[in-house]
Amino acid sequence: MSEYKYPINDILFSLQSVAQIERLNPYLDDAVDEDLLEAILSEAGKLAEQVIAPINASGDKEGSRVEQGEVIEAKGFKAAFQAYAEGGWIGLSGDPEYGGQGLPSYVATAVNEGVQAANLAFSLCPLLSLGAIEAINQHASDALKNRYLPKMLAGEWAGTMNLTEPSAGSDLAAIACKAIPDGDVFRIKGQKIYITWGDHQMSDNIIHLVLARLPGAPEGVKGISLFIVPKFLLNEQGAPAERNDVHVVSVEHKLGINASPTCVMSFGDQEGAIGYLVGKENDGIKAMFTMMNNARQGVGLQGLAISERAYQQALAYAIERKQGMNASRTGRAAIIEHPDVLRMLMMMKSQIDAMRSLIYVAAVENDLSHFATGEVQKQAIIRTALFTPIVKGWITEQAQEVTSLAIQVHGGMGFIEETGVAQHARDARILPIYEGTNGIQAIDLIGRKLHSDKGEGMLSLLADIEAELALWKGSEMAPYAEKVNAVLEKAKEATQACLDAMQKDSVLGTGLAYPYMMLMGYLVGAWLQMRALHSAKENVRLDDMQKASWQHSVYFYCDHVLPRAFGYAHEIMFGKTTVDNLNKNAFNR
């Protein structure tokens, strides 16, 4: 089992040369200079490598358990969380008014890549806390923000998202959890399922954000409100005191992320759990999407992170493992000398490079949507909305392939738990499911993002891609720029076909959603790979070997990965009728 190494050089390159973080400088009072960024990420790498990664495999084996109504997490997790909190990592991009450091979110994203790669199960706790923090900061009253955000940003209190119910699933309109007014507070009654890190002993308090319905609320999502429901109620000094009427019923037994307690939570078994309204009554869906969009980009980052971890392990194994003869038939060869193993490793690396570029480009667009002004901010808001479902959906689909290939590189040893590589595939399998399945991400892209503005935002993105590809005409990159341009032309046709289908029937049109999301993922990945290669060739800090590595990665991606986009374009252009004609009778036997 190989040790995890935080890929600081790849991350810095993606931030500086691909995501072009200098675009933010005009809008920041204090720009993050190169030395500060490198210093922050260097320390984050040490935390990931030395504190969080060593408890990944042991946590997977031990899991979590319920004892006397409390979740007990795996050994070492509490100490790791305390180290994470004491380092100030959770407050990196938090509001300085409440104790955050006010740094751009791309810095936190780069830190979290290491945390998530080191230990995906552990990383879910701060991920959910960050989503809760952002929702409270954007939607809660000043009194609630002053009461909860300082401790949450300090890592002393954790946060959760309580959305899903046994009878609701992803259908939030079916939420039945009740909120009964009681003076200045509300009594919350109901049950929630699949609550990540719903209970644990790693922090002094857990701040649950709970979707519930008020009496007489409108039907559907327009009748949902959001409430803060702390595990421990606070005394007059703002310290945790009396236990609230909320407790864990059980933890799920899962395929992966075994060290992350996925809880069934019960609210109000006695007099009702005390909750505090966040925002306006019946307006919880807005705050929910704040949490969800934060988490969706975070889940895409997890897809990149677990892929990087699996790739590192596969590469180390391929270098060490000897099997078969070398090309000259003079001795045994390490399996990395075999062409098919080289193919698998580069299939992993090239996709990881594209995934990382997209992650950080999306993070910078998100920062511009908050820090910039005028037309730049407007465009960044649109671009962030477009990127979010692709980041979550396309990247987590790629993670399934990358982690599977890591097992394949190991051969039979990959199927044996002791090598540890199987854990990455088991852990990665949740990523296309939670925070909205990838089918829902695709529908979001084709519906809320494409159809809602008649394609204006997407066509602007495609025009930007076309303009950048044109810059490389006549250069040595031109043959590969043409390959990307060929897919771009198909994407234009597919975009119009999707617009037409959604205009004709917005339900049947969603049958094209998944191939459209995947098509756009492969195209955007290729575009950013080309940008990365161009930047690498001009980068004086990269040596010849590093530049050659980027060239191998980008050219391989264009020849071996990008052609998949043509298949998805074909599905969109010619496969709609066969999907439209499907119904439950198609599966009768």
For each residue, the residues with C-beta under 8 A, 3 or more apart:
1: 57 313 418 419 420 421
2: 312 313 316 317
3: 49 53
4: 48 49 53 56 117 118 309 312
5: 49 312
6: 11 41 44 45 46 48 49 114 117 118
7: 10 11 308
8: 11 12 38 41 42 45
9: 12 13
10: 7 13 14 353 356
11: 6 7 8 14 15 41 110 113 356 360
12: 8 9 15 16 37 38 41
13: 9 10 16 17 18 532 535 536 539 542
14: 10 11 17 18 19 356 357 359 360 532
15: 11 12 18 19 21 37 106 110 360 364
16: 12 13 19 20 21 22 34
17: 13 14 20 531 532 535 536 539
18: 13 14 15 357 360 361 528 531 532 535
19: 14 15 16 106 357 360 361 363 364
20: 16 17 23 364
21: 15 16 24 32 104 106 364
22: 16 25
23: 20 364 368
24: 21 27 28 31 104 364 367 368 371 372
25: 22 28 31
26:
27: 24 368 371 372 373
28: 24 25 31 32 104 371
29:
30:
31: 24 25 28
32: 21 28 36 37 103 104 107
33: 36 37
34: 16 37 38
35: 38 39
36: 32 33 39 40
37: 12 15 32 33 34 40 41 107
38: 8 12 34 35 41 42
39: 35 36 42 43
40: 36 37 43 44 92 107 111
41: 6 8 11 12 37 38 44 45 110 111 114
42: 8 38 39 45 46
43: 39 40 46 47 87
44: 6 40 41 47 48 89 110 111 114 115
45: 6 8 41 42 48 49 114
46: 6 42 43 49 50 51
47: 43 44 50 51 52 83 84 87 89 114 115
48: 4 6 44 45 51 52 53 114 115 117 118
49: 3 4 5 6 45 46 52 53 114 118
50: 46 47 53 54
51: 46 47 48 54 80 83 84
52: 47 48 49 55 56 80 84 115 118 119 122 123
53: 3 4 48 49 50 56 118 119
54: 50 51 58 76
55: 52 58 59 74 75 76 77 80 119 122 259
56: 4 52 53 59 60 118 119 120 121 122 259 423
57: 1 60 61 420 423
58: 54 55 61 62 74 75 76
59: 55 56 62 63 74 75 76 77 119 121 122 258 259
60: 56 57 63 121 256 258 259 423 427
61: 57 58 258
62: 58 59 74 75 258 259
63: 59 60 74 258 259
64: 71 72 73 74 200 251 258 259 260 261
65: 71 72 251
66: 69 70 71 72 248 250 251
67: 70 72
68:
69: 66 247 248
70: 66 67 199 201 248
71: 64 65 66 198 199 200 201 248 251 261 263
72: 64 65 66 67 201
73: 64 77 78 200 201 202 259 261
74: 55 58 59 62 63 64 77 259
75: 55 58 59 62
76: 54 55 58 59 79 80
77: 55 59 73 74 80 81 122 200 202 259
78: 73 81 82 201 202
79: 76 82 83
80: 51 52 55 76 77 83 84 119 122
81: 77 78 84 85 122 125 155 202 203
82: 78 79 85 86 202
83: 47 51 79 80 86 87
84: 47 51 52 80 81 87 89 90 115 126 155
85: 81 82 88 89 90 154 155 156 203
86: 82 83 155
87: 43 47 83 84
88: 85 91 92 101 154 155
89: 44 47 84 85 92 108 111 115 126 155
90: 84 85 94 126 129 130 133 152 153 154 155
91: 88 94 99 100 101 153 154 155
92: 40 88 89 100 101 103 107 108 111
93: 100 101 102 103 104 105 107 108
94: 90 91 98 99 100 101 102 133 137 149 153
95: 98 100 102 137 149 153
96: 99 100 101 102
97: 100
98: 94 95 137 145 146 149 150 153
99: 91 94 96 149 150 153 154
100: 91 92 93 94 95 96 97 153
101: 88 91 92 93 94 96
102: 93 94 95 96
103: 32 92 93 107 108
104: 21 24 28 32 93 107 364 367 371
105: 93 108 109 363 366 367 370
106: 15 19 21 109 110 360 363 364 366 367
107: 32 37 40 92 93 103 104 110 111
108: 89 92 93 103 105 111 112 130
109: 105 106 112 113 297 301 359 360 363
110: 11 15 41 44 106 107 113 114 360
111: 40 41 44 89 92 107 108 114 115
112: 108 109 115 116 123 126 127 298 301 305
113: 11 109 110 116 117 301 304 305 308 356 359
114: 6 41 44 45 47 48 49 110 111 117 118 305
115: 44 47 48 52 84 89 111 112 118 119 122 123 126 305
116: 112 113 119 120 123 127 301 302 305 306
117: 4 6 48 113 114 120 305 306 308 309
118: 4 6 48 49 52 53 56 114 115 122 123 309
119: 52 53 55 56 59 80 115 116 122 123 259
120: 56 116 117 123 124 257 260 302 305 306 427 428
121: 56 59 60 124 257 258 259 260 427
122: 52 55 56 59 77 80 81 115 118 119 125 259 260
123: 52 112 115 116 118 119 120 126 127 302 305
124: 120 121 127 128 196 197 257 260
125: 81 122 128 129 158 196 197 200 202 260
126: 84 89 90 112 115 123 129 130 155 158
127: 112 116 123 124 130 131 295 298 299 302
128: 124 125 131 132 158 159 160 161 196 197 295
129: 90 125 126 132 133 152 155 158 159 160
130: 90 108 126 127 133 134 159 294 298
131: 127 128 134 135 159 161 290 291 292 294 295 298
132: 128 129 135 136 152 159 160 161 207 209 291
133: 90 94 129 130 136 137 149 152 153 159
134: 130 131 137 138 290 291 294
135: 131 132 138 139 140 209 226 278 287 288 290 291 294
136: 132 133 139 140 144 145 148 149 152 159 207 209 228 278
137: 94 95 98 133 134 140 145 149
138: 134 135 287 290
139: 135 136 226 278 279 286 287 290
140: 135 136 137 144 145 148 228 278 279
141: 144 145
142: 145 146
143: 146 147
144: 136 140 141 147 148 228 276 278
145: 98 136 137 140 141 142 148 149
146: 98 142 143 149 150
147: 143 144 234 238
148: 136 140 144 145 151 152 157 207 228 230
149: 94 95 98 99 133 136 137 145 146 152 153
150: 98 99 146 153 154
151: 148 154 156 157 204 205
152: 90 129 132 133 136 148 149 155 156 157 158 159 207
153: 90 91 94 95 98 99 100 133 149 150
154: 85 88 90 91 99 150 151 157
155: 81 84 85 86 88 89 90 91 126 129 152 158 203
156: 85 151 152 203 204 205
157: 148 151 152 154 203 204 205 206 207
158: 125 126 128 129 152 155 197 200 202 203 205 206 207
159: 128 129 130 131 132 133 136 152 206 207 208 209
160: 128 129 132 195 196 197 198 206 207 208 209
161: 128 131 132 195 196 209 291 295
162: 192 195 198 208 209 210 211 229 265 267
163: 172 175 192 211 288
164: 168 169 170 192 193 194 195
165: 168 169 174 175 176 177 190 191 192 193
166: 191 193
167: 174 176
168: 164 165 171 172 173 174 175 176
169: 164 165 174
170: 164 436 437 440
171: 168 174
172: 163 168 175 211 221 224 285 288
173: 168 219 220 221
174: 165 167 168 169 171
175: 163 165 168 172 211 212 213 224
176: 165 167 168 190 213
177: 165 188 189 190 191 192 210 211 212 213 267
178: 188 189 190 212 213 215 268
179: 186 187 188 212 213 214 225 227 275 277
180: 186 187 188 189 214 215 272
181: 186 187 214 215
182: 185 186 187 272 274
183:
184:
185: 182 274 275 276
186: 179 180 181 182 212 214 227 274 275 276 277
187: 179 180 181 182 268 271 272 273 274 275
188: 177 178 179 180 210 212 227 229 246 267 268 272 273 274 275
189: 177 178 180 267 268 272 273
190: 165 176 177 178 212 267 268
191: 165 166 177 249 264 265 266 267
192: 162 163 164 165 177 195 198 210 264 265 267
193: 164 165 166 264 265
194: 164 252 262 434
195: 160 161 162 164 192 198 208 262 263 264 265
196: 124 125 128 160 161 260 261 262 263 434
197: 124 125 128 158 160 200 206 260 261 263
198: 71 160 162 192 195 206 208 248 261 262 263 264 265
199: 70 71 206 231 247 248 261 263 265
200: 64 71 73 77 125 158 197 203 206 261
201: 70 71 72 73 78
202: 73 77 78 81 82 125 158
203: 81 85 155 156 157 158 200 206
204: 151 156 157 232 240
205: 151 156 157 158 230 231 232 240
206: 157 158 159 160 197 198 199 200 203 230 231
207: 132 136 148 152 157 158 159 160 228 229 230 231
208: 159 160 162 195 198 228 229 230 231 246 265
209: 132 135 136 159 160 161 162 226 227 228 229 278 287 291
210: 162 177 188 192 226 227 228 229 267 275
211: 162 163 172 175 177 224 225 226 227 284 288
212: 175 177 178 179 186 188 190 224 225 227 275 284
213: 175 176 177 178 179 217 223 224 225
214: 179 180 181 186 217 223 225 281 282
215: 178 180 181
216:
217: 213 214 223 224 225 281 282
218: 222 223 282
219: 173 222 223
220: 173 223
221: 172 173 224 285
222: 218 219 282 285
223: 213 214 217 218 219 220 282
224: 172 175 211 212 213 217 221 282 284 285 288
225: 179 211 212 213 214 217 277 278 279 280 281 282 283 284
226: 135 139 209 210 211 277 278 279 283 284 287 288
227: 179 186 188 209 210 211 212 275 276 277 278
228: 136 140 144 148 207 208 209 210 275 276 278
229: 162 188 207 208 209 210 244 246 267 273 274 275 276
230: 148 205 206 207 208 233 234 240 244
231: 199 205 206 207 208 240 243 244 246
232: 204 205 240 241 242 243 244
233: 230 240 241 242 243 244 274
234: 147 230 237 238 239 240 241
235: 238 239 240 241 242
236:
237: 234
238: 147 234 235
239: 234 235
240: 204 205 230 231 232 233 234 235
241: 232 233 234 235
242: 232 233 235
243: 231 232 233
244: 229 230 231 232 233 273 274
245: 267 268 269 270 271 272 273 274
246: 188 208 229 231 265 266 267 268 273
247: 69 199 265 266 269
248: 66 69 70 71 198 199 251 261 263 264 265 266
249: 191 263 264 265 266
250: 66 263 264
251: 64 65 66 71 248 261 262 263 264
252: 194 262 263 264
253:
254: 257 258 262 430
255: 426 429 430
256: 60 423 425 426 427 428 429 430
257: 120 121 124 254 260 262 426 427 430
258: 59 60 61 62 63 64 121 254
259: 55 56 59 60 62 63 64 73 74 77 119 121 122
260: 64 120 121 122 124 125 196 197 257
261: 64 71 73 196 197 198 199 200 248 251
262: 194 195 196 198 251 252 254 257
263: 71 195 196 197 198 199 248 249 250 251 252
264: 191 192 193 195 198 248 249 250 251 252
265: 162 191 192 193 195 198 199 208 246 247 248 249
266: 191 246 247 248 249 269
267: 162 177 188 189 190 191 192 210 229 245 246 272 273
268: 178 187 188 189 190 245 246 271 272 273
269: 245 247 266
270: 245
271: 187 245 268
272: 180 182 187 188 189 245 267 268
273: 187 188 189 229 244 245 246 267 268
274: 182 185 186 187 188 229 233 244 245
275: 179 185 186 187 188 210 212 227 228 229
276: 144 185 186 227 228 229
277: 179 186 225 226 227 280 281
278: 135 136 139 140 144 209 225 226 227 228 284 287
279: 139 140 225 226 283 284 286 287
280: 225 277 283
281: 214 217 225 277
282: 214 217 218 222 223 224 225
283: 225 226 279 280 286 287
284: 211 212 224 225 226 278 279 287 288
285: 172 221 222 224 288 289
286: 139 279 283 289 290
287: 135 138 139 209 226 278 279 283 284 290 291
288: 135 163 172 211 224 226 284 285 291 292
289: 285 286 292 293
290: 131 134 135 138 139 286 287 293 294
291: 131 132 134 135 161 209 287 288 294 295
292: 131 288 289 295 296 435 436
293: 289 290 296 297 388
294: 130 131 134 135 290 291 297 298
295: 127 128 131 161 291 292 298 299 435
296: 292 293 299 300 388 389 391 392 435 436 441
297: 109 293 294 300 301 359 362 363 366 388 391 392
298: 112 127 130 131 294 295 301 302 435
299: 127 295 296 302 303 392 396 431 434 435
300: 296 297 303 304 358 359 362 391 392 395 396
301: 109 112 113 116 297 298 304 305 359 391
302: 116 120 123 127 298 299 305 306 396 399 431
303: 299 300 306 307 355 395 396 398 399 428 431
304: 113 300 301 307 308 352 355 356 359 395 399
305: 112 113 114 115 116 117 120 123 301 302 308 309
306: 116 117 120 302 303 309 310 399 403 424 427 428 431
307: 303 304 310 311 348 351 352 355 398 399 402 403 428
308: 7 113 117 304 305 311 312 352 356
309: 4 117 118 305 306 312 313 424
310: 306 307 313 314 348 402 403 405 406 421 424 425 428
311: 307 308 314 315 345 348 349 352 402 406
312: 2 4 5 308 309 315 316
313: 1 2 309 310 316 317 406 420 421 424
314: 310 311 317 318 344 345 348 405 406 409 410 421
315: 311 312 318 319 336 345
316: 2 312 313 319 320
317: 2 313 314 320 321 335 409 410 413 419 421
318: 314 315 321 334 335 336 341 345 409
319: 315 316 334 336
320: 316 317 334
321: 317 318 334 335 410
322: 332 333 334 335
323: 332 333 335
324: 332 333 335 338
325: 329 330 331 332 333
326: 329 330 331 332 333 337
327: 333 337
328:
329: 325 326
330: 325 326
331: 325 326
332: 322 323 324 325 326
333: 322 323 324 325 326 327 337 338
334: 318 319 320 321 322 337
335: 317 318 321 322 323 324 338 341 409
336: 315 318 319 341 342 345
337: 326 327 333 334 341 342
338: 324 333 335 341 342
339: 342 343
340: 343 344
341: 318 335 336 337 338 344 345 409
342: 336 337 338 339 345 346
343: 339 340 346 347 560
344: 314 340 341 347 348 405 408 409
345: 311 314 315 318 336 341 342 348 349 409
346: 342 343 349 350 552 553 556 560
347: 343 344 350 351 401 402 405 556 560 561
348: 307 310 311 314 344 345 351 352 402 405 406
349: 311 345 346 352 353 553
350: 346 347 353 354 529 553 554 556 557 560 561
351: 307 347 348 354 355 398 401 402 525 557 561
352: 304 307 308 311 348 349 355 356 402
353: 10 349 350 356 357 529 532 550 553 554 557
354: 350 351 357 358 525 526 528 529 557 561
355: 303 304 307 351 352 358 359 395 398 525
356: 10 11 14 113 304 308 352 353 359 360
357: 14 18 19 353 354 360 361 525 528 529 531 532
358: 300 354 355 361 362 387 390 391 394 395 521 524 525 528
359: 14 109 113 297 300 301 304 355 356 362 363 391 395
360: 11 14 15 18 19 106 109 110 356 357 363 364
361: 18 19 357 358 364 365 387 528
362: 297 300 358 359 365 366 384 387 388 391
363: 19 105 106 109 297 359 360 366 367
364: 15 19 20 21 23 24 104 106 360 361 367 368
365: 361 362 368 369 380 383 384 387
366: 105 106 297 362 363 369 370 380 384
367: 24 104 105 106 363 364 370 371
368: 23 24 27 364 365 371 372 376 377 380
369: 365 366 372 377 380 381 383 384
370: 105 366 367
371: 24 27 28 104 367 368 377
372: 24 27 368 369 376 377 380
373: 27 376 377
374: 377 378
375: 378 379
376: 368 372 373 379 380
377: 368 369 371 372 373 374 380 381
378: 374 375 381 382
379: 375 376 382 383 460
380: 365 366 368 369 372 376 377 383 384
381: 369 377 378 384 385
382: 378 379 385 386 453 457 460
383: 365 369 379 380 386 387 457 461
384: 362 365 366 369 380 381 387 388
385: 381 382 388 448 449 457
386: 382 383 389 390 445 449 457 458 461
387: 358 361 362 365 383 384 390 391 524
388: 293 296 297 362 384 385 391 392 444
389: 296 386 392 393 441 442 444 445 449 517
390: 358 386 387 393 394 395 441 445 517 520 521 524
391: 296 297 300 301 358 359 362 387 388 394 395
392: 296 297 299 300 388 389 395 396 435 436 438 441
393: 389 390 396 397 432 438 441 442 445 517 518 521
394: 358 390 391 397 398 517 518 520 521 522 525
395: 300 303 304 355 358 359 390 391 392 398 399 521
396: 299 300 302 303 392 393 399 400 428 431 432 438
397: 393 394 400 401 432 438 518 521
398: 303 307 351 355 394 395 401 402 521
399: 302 303 304 306 307 395 396 402 403 428 431
400: 396 397 403 404 425 428 429 431 432
401: 347 351 397 398 404 405
402: 307 310 311 347 348 351 352 398 399 405 406
403: 306 307 310 399 400 406 407 424 425 427 428
404: 400 401 407 408 425
405: 310 314 344 347 348 401 402 408 409
406: 310 311 313 314 348 402 403 409 410 414 421 424 425
407: 403 404 410 414 415 421 422 425
408: 344 404 405 411 414
409: 314 317 318 335 341 344 345 405 406 414
410: 314 317 321 406 407 413 414 415 419 421
411: 408 414
412: 415 416
413: 317 410 416 419
414: 406 407 408 409 410 411 419 421 422
415: 407 410 412 422
416: 412 413 419 422
417: 420 422 423
418: 1
419: 1 317 410 413 414 416 422
420: 1 57 313 417 423 424
421: 1 310 313 314 317 406 407 410 414 424 425
422: 407 414 415 416 417 419 425 426
423: 56 57 60 256 417 420 426 427
424: 306 309 310 313 403 406 420 421 427 428
425: 256 310 400 403 404 406 407 421 422 428 429
426: 255 256 257 422 423 429
427: 60 120 121 256 257 306 403 423 424 430
428: 120 256 303 306 307 310 396 399 400 403 424 425 431
429: 255 256 400 425 426 432 433
430: 254 255 256 257 427 433 434
431: 299 302 303 306 396 399 400 428 434
432: 393 396 397 400 429 437 438
433: 429 430 437 438
434: 194 196 299 430 431
435: 292 295 296 298 299 392
436: 170 292 296 392 440 441 444
437: 170 432 433 440 441
438: 392 393 396 397 432 433 441 442 514 517
439: 442 443 513 514
440: 170 436 437 443 444
441: 296 389 390 392 393 436 437 438 444 445 517
442: 389 393 438 439 445 446 510 513 514 516 517
443: 439 440 446 447 510 513
444: 388 389 436 440 441 447 448 449
445: 386 389 390 393 441 442 448 449 450 513 516 517 520
446: 442 443 449 450 451 498 502 509 510 512 513 516 517
447: 443 444 450 451 452 502 506 510 513
448: 385 444 445 451 452
449: 385 386 389 444 445 446 452 453 457 458
450: 445 446 447 453 455 457 458 495 498 499 502 516
451: 446 447 448 454 455 498 499 502 503 506 509
452: 447 448 449
453: 382 449 450 456 457
454: 451 499
455: 450 451 458 459 495 496 499
456: 453 459 460
457: 382 383 385 386 449 450 453 460 461
458: 386 449 450 455 461 462 495 520
459: 455 456 462 463 492 495
460: 379 382 456 457 463 464
461: 383 386 457 458 464 465 524
462: 458 459 465 466 488 491 492 495
463: 459 460 466 467
464: 460 461 467 468
465: 461 462 468 469 484 488 523 524 527
466: 462 463 469 470 485 488
467: 463 464 470 471
468: 464 465 471 472 527 530 531
469: 465 466 472 481 484 485 488 527 530
470: 466 467 473
471: 467 468 534
472: 468 469 475 477 478 481 530 534
473: 470 478 481
474: 478
475: 472 478 481
476:
477: 472 480 481 530 533 534
478: 472 473 474 475 481 482
479: 482 483
480: 477 483 484 530 554 555 558
481: 469 472 473 475 477 478 484 485 530
482: 478 479 485 486
483: 479 480 486 487 526 558 559 562
484: 465 469 480 481 487 488 523 526 527 530 558 562
485: 466 469 481 482 488 489
486: 482 483 489 490
487: 483 484 490 491 519 522 523 526 562 565 566 569
488: 462 465 466 469 484 485 491 492 523
489: 485 486 492 493
490: 486 487 493 494 519 565 566 569
491: 462 487 488 494 495 519 520 523 565 569
492: 459 462 488 489 495 496
493: 489 490 496 497 569 573
494: 490 491 497 498 516 519 568 569 572 573
495: 450 455 458 459 462 491 492 498 499 516
496: 455 492 493 499 500
497: 493 494 500 501 512 572 573 576
498: 446 450 451 494 495 501 502 509 512 516 572
499: 450 451 454 455 495 496 502 503
500: 496 497 503 504
501: 497 498 504 505 508 509 511 512 576
502: 446 447 450 451 498 499 505 506 509 510
503: 451 499 500 506 509
504: 500 501 508 509
505: 501 502 508 509
506: 447 451 502 503 509 510
507: 510
508: 501 504 505 511 579 580
509: 446 451 498 501 502 503 504 505 506 512 513
510: 442 443 446 447 502 506 507 513
511: 501 508 576 579 580
512: 446 497 498 501 509 515 516 571 572 576 579
513: 439 442 443 445 446 447 509 510 516 517
514: 438 439 442 517 518
515: 512 518 519 568 569 571 572 575
516: 442 445 446 450 494 495 498 512 513 519 520 568 572
517: 389 390 393 394 438 441 442 445 446 513 514 520 521
518: 393 394 397 514 515 521 522 564 565 568
519: 487 490 491 494 515 516 522 523 565 568 569 572
520: 390 394 445 458 491 516 517 523 524
521: 358 390 393 394 395 397 398 517 518 524 525
522: 394 487 518 519 525 526 561 562 564 565 568
523: 465 484 487 488 491 519 520 526 527 562 565
524: 358 387 390 461 465 520 521 527 528
525: 351 354 355 357 358 394 521 522 528 529 557 561 562
526: 354 483 484 487 522 523 529 530 557 558 561 562 565
527: 465 468 469 484 523 524 530 531
528: 18 354 357 358 361 524 525 531 532
529: 350 353 354 357 525 526 532 533 553 554 557 558
530: 468 469 472 477 480 481 484 526 527 533 534 554
531: 17 18 357 468 527 528 534 535
532: 13 14 17 18 353 357 528 529 535 536 550 554
533: 477 529 530 536 537 550 551 554
534: 471 472 477 530 531 537 538
535: 13 17 18 531 532 538 539
536: 13 17 532 533 539 542 546 547 550 551
537: 533 534 547
538: 534 535
539: 13 17 535 536 542 547
540:
541:
542: 13 536 539 546 547 550
543: 546 547
544: 547 548
545: 548 549
546: 536 542 543 549 550
547: 536 537 539 542 543 544 550 551
548: 544 545 551 552
549: 545 546 552 553
550: 353 532 533 536 542 546 547 553 554
551: 533 536 547 548 554 555
552: 346 548 549 555 556
553: 346 349 350 353 529 549 550 556 557
554: 350 353 480 529 530 532 533 550 551 557 558
555: 480 551 552 558 559
556: 346 347 350 552 553 559 560 561
557: 350 351 353 354 525 526 529 553 554 560 561 562
558: 480 483 484 526 529 554 555 561 562
559: 483 555 556 562 563
560: 343 346 347 350 556 557 563
561: 347 350 351 354 522 525 526 556 557 558 564
562: 483 484 487 522 523 525 526 557 558 559 565
563: 559 560 566 567
564: 518 522 561 567 568
565: 487 490 491 518 519 522 523 526 562 568 569
566: 487 490 563 569 570
567: 563 564 570 571
568: 494 515 516 518 519 522 564 565 571 572
569: 487 490 491 493 494 515 519 565 566 572 573
570: 566 567 573 574 575
571: 512 515 567 568 574 575
572: 494 497 498 512 515 516 519 568 569 575 576
573: 493 494 497 569 570
574: 570 571
575: 515 570 571 572 578 579
576: 497 501 511 512 572 579 580
577: 580 581
578: 575 581 582
579: 508 511 512 575 576 582
580: 508 511 576 577
581: 577 578
582: 578 579 586
583: 586
584: 587 588
585: 588
586: 582 583
587: 584
588: 584 585
589:
